[in-house]
Amino acid sequence: MKLSVLDQSHIAEGRTAKDALMETTRLAQEADRLGFHRYWISEHHATRALAHSSPEVLLAHLAAHTKRIRLGSGGVMLPHYSAYKVAENFRLLEALHPGRIDIGLGRAPGGMPLSTRALQEGKFTTVDRYPQQVADLITYLRDETGPTHAYPGLLAAPVIETIPELWLLGSSFESARISAKLGLGFGFAQFFGVPGGEQAIRGYRANFQPSSFNDKPHALAAVAVFCADTQEEAERIAKSTSLFFLMLHRGGRLDYFPSVETAEAYPYDEIDIEFLNQRRSNMIVGTPDIVKQKLEDIRERMDADELMIVTNTHSFEARIRSFQLVAEVFGMQG
């Protein structure tokens, strides 16, 4: 079973965006050293609590500071952009770091309506062009802009021999359907707490059509994991992310990723507690042996080839320790 990392660069209470990005760099280096397969970063806009707004820029930095781990977007929110520009960005990354770059694509806005309007200024449409954008991106990556193409003979520079891995990400069956039709990898955001992951991956496998990207289906699931030396400590460090998702659920302003102390002092009501209990069922929290067993169970239940671990804690040291314990219990070789 391949294990990978998804990082959202939360800006912890009491720290800055610069601190968060430095921690992202350190975590990528540690994941590289420990032997994790890939390291993906997300895209979010117009929020004080998250530092990722341009995955392509950050990926160039991370690739220059790591040695062998695959790096990618988890993901680029394609509806905001030109497929041509995305192809050029990632071709340049692949040219600089051949065999290490992934393009993970999403169709969510990655922010509130105001930031979406600003990102899509002058090109707003009510038509869902995402499937066509994905197809256009593939055309540019394969250099297949023939005479019938909208831009005949257009090249996405630089022209290189290798192609980044291409994945569609989502929390619904629609992204799974498009992935299967185009022969791409599919990633399900299990940590969102949205049901239906097993059915989405099952449908993806059943309908998969081989392509030049993949001759067989490749599915991954992103899972929230909190691993510590004791169960008590694992439960404690997970409290921050529980409060963060509660604040997100309530639609409040997210200025920072809360500390454990803030989470413990929060005045939860009965509705809050019910929400947190529901979310808790989508989190893996415990000692290394417990985490290992639960990760193996979820991999088998979801029929995933790979699990991507999401560990958001206020303490960076606790976060590093969690990944170290997971790597150790799985016998990973750095």
CORCOR-V110382 format. One record per residue. N is the residue number from 1. RES is the residue in one small letter. PSI is psi in whole degrees, -180 to 180 (* if undefined). Layout:
BEGIN
n/res/psi
N/RES/PSI
N/RES/PSI
END
This chain:
BEGIN
n/res/psi
1/m/125
2/k/138
3/l/134
4/s/-178
5/v/135
6/l/126
7/d/133
8/q/0
9/s/57
10/h/139
11/i/106
12/a/149
13/e/128
14/g/-3
15/r/177
16/t/172
17/a/-38
18/k/-42
19/d/-44
20/a/-41
21/l/-34
22/m/-39
23/e/-38
24/t/-44
25/t/-45
26/r/-39
27/l/-39
28/a/-41
29/q/-40
30/e/-40
31/a/-38
32/d/-47
33/r/-38
34/l/-22
35/g/15
36/f/150
37/h/-46
38/r/163
39/y/114
40/w/149
41/i/148
42/s/176
43/e/120
44/h/151
45/h/149
46/a/39
47/t/140
48/r/-16
49/a/-9
50/l/137
51/a/-10
52/h/114
53/s/-20
54/s/87
55/p/-38
56/e/-41
57/v/-45
58/l/-35
59/l/-39
60/a/-40
61/h/-46
62/l/-39
63/a/-34
64/a/-16
65/h/10
66/t/174
67/k/-49
68/r/-20
69/i/143
70/r/146
71/l/141
72/g/178
73/s/137
74/g/59
75/g/-178
76/v/128
77/m/86
78/l/-36
79/p/-20
80/h/-19
81/y/171
82/s/129
83/a/-33
84/y/-45
85/k/-39
86/v/-42
87/a/-43
88/e/-43
89/n/-49
90/f/-25
91/r/-39
92/l/-43
93/l/-43
94/e/-37
95/a/-38
96/l/-32
97/h/69
98/p/136
99/g/10
100/r/1
101/i/134
102/d/145
103/i/106
104/g/128
105/l/142
106/g/162
107/r/-2
108/a/161
109/p/-27
110/g/21
111/g/-172
112/m/167
113/p/-34
114/l/-43
115/s/-33
116/t/-43
117/r/-39
118/a/-41
119/l/-34
120/q/25
121/e/125
122/g/-2
123/k/22
124/f/136
125/t/149
126/t/-6
127/v/134
128/d/104
129/r/5
130/y/-49
131/p/-41
132/q/-37
133/q/-41
134/v/-45
135/a/-40
136/d/-42
137/l/-43
138/i/-42
139/t/-44
140/y/-40
141/l/-28
142/r/-1
143/d/50
144/e/32
145/t/78
146/g/-169
147/p/-22
148/t/-2
149/h/156
150/a/-30
151/y/78
152/p/128
153/g/5
154/l/132
155/l/139
156/a/105
157/a/149
158/p/150
159/v/121
160/i/169
161/e/-27
162/t/160
163/i/133
164/p/152
165/e/141
166/l/125
167/w/145
168/l/136
169/l/148
170/g/-179
171/s/32
172/s/173
173/f/-23
174/e/-46
175/s/-35
176/a/-39
177/r/-45
178/i/-42
179/s/-46
180/a/-44
181/k/-37
182/l/-2
183/g/36
184/l/168
185/g/154
186/f/131
187/g/129
188/f/132
189/a/75
190/q/-32
191/f/-15
192/f/-24
193/g/10
194/v/129
195/p/166
196/g/7
197/g/-43
198/e/-44
199/q/-38
200/a/-45
201/i/-37
202/r/-44
203/g/-38
204/y/-46
205/r/-40
206/a/-30
207/n/8
208/f/135
209/q/121
210/p/149
211/s/-178
212/s/-15
213/f/-43
214/n/135
215/d/-8
216/k/161
217/p/147
218/h/117
219/a/140
220/l/158
221/a/132
222/a/124
223/v/138
224/a/125
225/v/135
226/f/108
227/c/135
228/a/172
229/d/-26
230/t/156
231/q/-39
232/e/-44
233/e/-38
234/a/-44
235/e/-38
236/r/-47
237/i/-19
238/a/-13
239/k/-33
240/s/-45
241/t/-30
242/s/-45
243/l/-38
244/f/-45
245/f/-32
246/l/-45
247/m/-40
248/l/-42
249/h/-37
250/r/-11
251/g/19
252/g/171
253/r/130
254/l/98
255/d/-19
256/y/166
257/f/117
258/p/152
259/s/167
260/v/-40
261/e/-41
262/t/-41
263/a/-40
264/e/-28
265/a/-5
266/y/138
267/p/78
268/y/138
269/d/-177
270/e/-38
271/i/-40
272/d/-46
273/i/-39
274/e/-42
275/f/-45
276/l/-37
277/n/-38
278/q/-43
279/r/-34
280/r/-30
281/s/-16
282/n/9
283/m/144
284/i/114
285/v/123
286/g/-169
287/t/168
288/p/-45
289/d/-41
290/i/-45
291/v/-43
292/k/-47
293/q/-43
294/k/-35
295/l/-41
296/e/-37
297/d/-45
298/i/-34
299/r/-43
300/e/-42
301/r/-38
302/m/-6
303/d/48
304/a/141
305/d/-22
306/e/144
307/l/133
308/m/119
309/i/131
310/v/116
311/t/100
312/n/109
313/t/156
314/h/-41
315/s/120
316/f/-35
317/e/-40
318/a/-34
319/r/-48
320/i/-45
321/r/-39
322/s/-47
323/f/-36
324/q/-42
325/l/-40
326/v/-46
327/a/-40
328/e/-45
329/v/-25
330/f/0
331/g/34
332/m/146
333/q/113
334/g/*
END
